[in-house]
Amino acid sequence: MNGLKDIRDDIQNIAEAMLSVLNIDVTIVDEHLERIAGTGTYLEKIGDKVEGYSAFKKCLEEQVIIYIDDSQKNDICKVCSNNGNCKEHAELCCPITLDGYSYGVVGLIAFNKEQSDIIKDNAKDLTNFLGKMADLISNKLKAQIKTEELELEKKKLEILLNSMNKAVVSIDKEGNIDKYNVKFKEIFNMRDDNIDGENIFQLLDFIKKPSTNDLKKHKTGVFYYKENSRNLKGIYNVSEIAVKNKLKGYVIDFIENKDAIKNYNKINKDYKITLDNIISESEIMEHTKQKALIASKSNSTVLITGESGTGKELFARAIHNHSDRVDNTFVTVNCAAIPDNLLESELFGYEEGAFTGAKKGGKLGKFEIAHKGTIFLDEIGDMSLHLQGKLLRVLQERELDKIGGKSNILIDVRVIAATNKNLVELVAKGQFREDLYYRLNVIPITLPALRQRKDDIPLLIDYMIKEYAHKLNKDVIGIEDDAKKTLIDYSWPGNVRELQNVIEYSINMSNSSLLNLDIIPNNIKSKYYDEKSNKCEEIRTLEDLEKEEISKALNKFKHYKKDKELVAKSLGISRATLYRKLEKYNLISK
């Protein structure tokens, strides 16, 4: 337990200061009545104990100030000095208390008439002064106790952090490191480095520096780190440090464990994306989903094509989540978003010292990170011919050549590529390698545009209204019929992504429980009515109309075994009539 002995030097300084001001001897005892400071006669008695009954004992136990102006007549002095033969002429003592507990007593002692007169003549002022000195000593003790408690808590925290089986680091709002445990330095090979004040975003570039104080938006993520020949994989968690609702910094912990990645995948929303989650009931979309499900059971490369906004990445994630690679990493690379000079190192990585500015330890490429998992190469049509050659080698040999590497690295990665461009045309123009096209196009999947699956639009509208109404905290439960018909009949050049934007905008603008035509964006309504007007004004021959309807029916049922029978039935004609018209309009090949 803390006591006055812990601040013995401070107390002795206070006693000597009091003597110099008052010219009266001072003695101070602790809770055991042991003298721990004193002046004059009591300087030599430091360490001695006040025995028996005394003014100091009464002061300590009863927590009262005691003033004795004549020791020869005072009952307390008679008891403690054997019938009144006390050498002290006068005495004033005050308890030293803290939080209701007596830690000791500070006393003024007069050994001669001069000192006694000072006490008698200034009793009231000296009582106040002595009380302030007692408060000063108790505050010193309180500060000492608090310091020791903080040191104890700091030591406990340090031991606790260092005993944890995961790395932990705390940073300020800018990412500067202030505290960390031993495990953090060990797993990231910083044992001999002083990292106090270093910036976490520079040391570990897989943690991205936020543009504003929004690191909280990235609470959990997968990390990959290469240290010499050891590749680390795991997850990291970010927690805010806030005081009175003001952000002060973050604590980041790292779990180096492949099983942790599996658990992360299972709680991450991307893990839940399956083909069943893709909303549709149209025949063309259901056929596409069935083809994707079959593709998921294979390790062959998949090439997903379709217009922008049709959900190519959604299908890629669903294929991964249906495959036996689901417990491993799904890595996305947008080939159009990364400059060509950076894309090579992003895909294939580099060794330490490979070029000026290469970071210590080198860099893991996305293909290495996706080992045993899936890599999704979006916008593959924008990749340069140089990188197409390197990618072709990876696909053929199942090994990659890192920048500055001395040997090739074997990898096991399932590749899914996607583009909204016509790769056949790019091959013809010499802008895309023909051999790479065939290597990618092993399992082709073409996603239909939204205008080709109008049966799905009502379902998508209902789903998006629920989603955005909840997200935006708006009381919107549906859409009026004329507004819904306008959305169904619109051509949707931006596909599902454009529909999402329209629904989100409309819910933001809505003041009622049903979306109505008035709040549908004007560009949607104007294009819809322009298209409708043009169709109404245009006069076409009956043969053109018949040919168009036959073509539409052929396209709708082209994936079915009894396609011609279904086409004839939908048109209301016999199969014989259908074949005559197919020959008439030169549609027999379809």
Buried (B, 14 or more C-beta within 10 A) or exposed (E): EBBBEBBBEBBBEBBBBBBEEBEBBBBBBBBEBBBBBBBBEBBEEBEEEBEEEBBBBBBBEEBEBBBBBEBEEBEBBBBBBEEEEBEBBBBBBBBBBBEEEBBBBBBBBBBEEEBBEBBBEBBEEBBEBBBEBBBBBBEBBBEBBEEEEEEEEEEEEEEEBEEEEBBBBBBBBEBBBEBBBBBBBEBBBBEEEEBEEBBBBEBBEBBEEBEEEEBEEEEEBBBBBBBEEEEBBBBBBBEEBEEEEEBEBBBBBBBBBEEBBBBBBEEBEBBEBBBEEBBBEBBBBBBBBEBBBEBBEEEEBBBBBBBEBBBBBBBBBBBBBBBEBBBBBBBBBBBBEBEEEEBBBBBBBBBEEBEEEBBEBBBBBBBBBBBEBBBBBBBBBBBBEEBBEBBBBBBEEEEBBBBBBEEBBEBEBBBBBBBBBEBEEBBEEEBBBEEBBEBBBBBEBEBBBBBBBBBBBBBBBBEBBEBBBEEEEBEBEBBBEEBBBBBBBBEBEBBBBBBBBBBBBBBEEBEEEBBBBEBBEEEBBEBBEEEEEEEEEEEEEEEEEBBEEBEEBBEBBEBEEEBBEBBBBBBEBEEEEBBEBBEEBEBEEB
